[in-house]
Amino acid sequence: MKIVTWNVNSVRLRLDLVERLTDELAPDVVCLQETKCPDDLFPHEALTRLGWEHVACHGQKGYNGVAILSRRPLREVRTQAWCGRPDCRHLIAEVDGMEVHSLYIPAGGDEPDPEKNPKFANKLRFLDELTEWFAASYGPRDPLVLAGDFNVAPLPTDVWDHRKLLKVVTHTPMETTRLALLQQTLGWIDTTRAFVPPDEHVFTWWSYRAADWRGANKGRRLDHVWITPALADRLCGWEVHVDARDWPQPSDHAPVAAVLRE
């Protein structure tokens, strides 16, 4: 089973790229973030034509939004709200006995100071609440997949320049420490780093500001697929589909895939 996560940056605007992703990666499950689409306008019919017979969405107009597309039935679909806000950032569904979470953690604005920047304060609170909830709700033996745009690049090699980005939102110690605590809750396995040594660079996001994003390669690894230890024996593959960043009118994020044995 191939599970892909992708910050699509508007599902209706990039529906043709969802089709291309479907053809080129042949995933079984796709977790989308930043769909920017209320549920009543979600393109169910178009996705059905692409072979996605099972679709769950949780969206709002203009920003945020998450979805799960599946070749296999989705059961026990539900949503989770954070920080007392109605933002559409967390969608959950059971697929073949696994619980799949499509998660979109807040970006946090530009100023890495929770006293000065309410968006950054909300991001830190979001991570704290998420950590407490997973620790209280599940255990390592529960078969879970947590996939999405975490908006945190946790390791020094998850950014193009560790020292320069230590004071840049997505790579500050306040964020990376919290993400590490989240990972510890259930002994989550970072599927990317299960295949790529921690001293090697891996990126999934490149800013639109760089005209030659490949040449500059000032990337960050913001997109993640984690699994609980219950699924560790099934993990057999991984990919960042970097070429998607070259698609016409691309998202600034590349799709990330994890492959599990049946």
Disulfide bonds with the S-S distance in Angstrom:
none
